[in-house]
Amino acid sequence: MEQIIIEIRAAEGGQDSKLLVEDLRDIYLKTARVNNFDFKVINRDGFASIWLTGKKVKTFFKNESGPHRWLRIPPTEKR
């Protein structure tokens, strides 16, 4: 069995950043359920840590390593 830990941390952005952490946590948990991975979740304010265990879990999540940056564009901004 392989094991990995996924950490999601809120950065600047206040409440929006914390909501994004919750959304990402839910996405990863749904993915774990669909692929029959075992998981354990630790949540804190603006932080989520997910321990995943399963066959080929490292291969499945290999592209999720490193920092990711999400930029929210307000609906009032014209592009």
C-alpha positions as CSV (number, residue, x, y, z in Angstrom):
1,M,0.0,0.0,0.0
2,E,1.2,3.5,-0.8
3,Q,0.6,6.5,1.4
4,I,0.6,10.2,0.6
5,I,-0.3,13.4,2.4
6,I,-2.0,16.3,0.7
7,E,-1.9,19.7,2.5
8,I,-4.1,22.6,1.4
9,R,-3.4,26.0,3.0
10,A,-5.2,29.3,2.7
11,A,-3.0,32.2,1.7
12,E,-4.0,35.8,1.5
13,G,-7.6,36.4,0.6
14,G,-9.4,36.1,3.9
15,Q,-12.7,34.2,3.7
16,D,-12.5,33.5,0.0
17,S,-9.2,31.7,0.6
18,K,-10.7,29.6,3.4
19,L,-13.7,28.7,1.2
20,L,-11.3,27.6,-1.6
21,V,-9.5,25.3,0.9
22,E,-12.9,23.7,1.8
23,D,-13.8,23.3,-1.9
24,L,-10.5,21.7,-2.8
25,R,-10.7,19.4,0.3
26,D,-14.1,18.2,-0.9
27,I,-12.8,17.6,-4.5
28,Y,-9.9,15.5,-3.2
29,L,-12.2,13.5,-0.9
30,K,-14.7,12.8,-3.6
31,T,-11.8,11.6,-5.8
32,A,-10.5,9.4,-3.0
33,R,-14.0,7.8,-2.6
34,V,-14.4,7.2,-6.3
35,N,-11.0,5.5,-6.5
36,N,-11.5,3.5,-3.3
37,F,-8.6,5.1,-1.5
38,D,-8.6,5.1,2.3
39,F,-8.3,8.6,3.8
40,K,-8.1,10.5,7.1
41,V,-8.8,14.3,7.2
42,I,-7.5,16.9,9.7
43,N,-9.2,20.3,9.3
44,R,-8.3,23.6,10.9
45,D,-9.2,27.1,10.1
46,G,-7.7,27.7,6.6
47,F,-5.9,24.4,6.5
48,A,-6.7,20.9,5.5
49,S,-4.4,17.8,5.6
50,I,-5.5,14.6,4.0
51,W,-3.8,11.3,4.5
52,L,-4.4,9.0,1.5
53,T,-3.7,5.2,1.4
54,G,-4.3,2.9,-1.5
55,K,-2.9,1.0,-4.4
56,K,-1.2,3.4,-6.9
57,V,-2.3,6.5,-4.9
58,K,1.1,8.0,-5.6
59,T,0.7,7.5,-9.3
60,F,-2.8,8.9,-9.3
61,F,-1.8,12.2,-7.5
62,K,1.7,12.6,-8.9
63,N,0.8,15.8,-10.7
64,E,-0.6,17.5,-7.6
65,S,2.8,18.1,-6.0
66,G,4.2,21.6,-5.5
67,P,2.5,24.9,-4.9
68,H,-0.6,25.9,-6.9
69,R,-1.8,29.5,-7.3
70,W,-5.4,30.3,-8.0
71,L,-6.3,33.9,-8.9
72,R,-9.9,35.1,-8.5
73,I,-11.0,37.8,-10.9
74,P,-13.9,39.8,-9.5
75,P,-17.0,39.9,-11.6
76,T,-16.9,43.7,-11.8
77,E,-13.5,43.6,-13.6
78,K,-13.7,43.7,-17.4
79,R,-11.3,41.7,-19.5
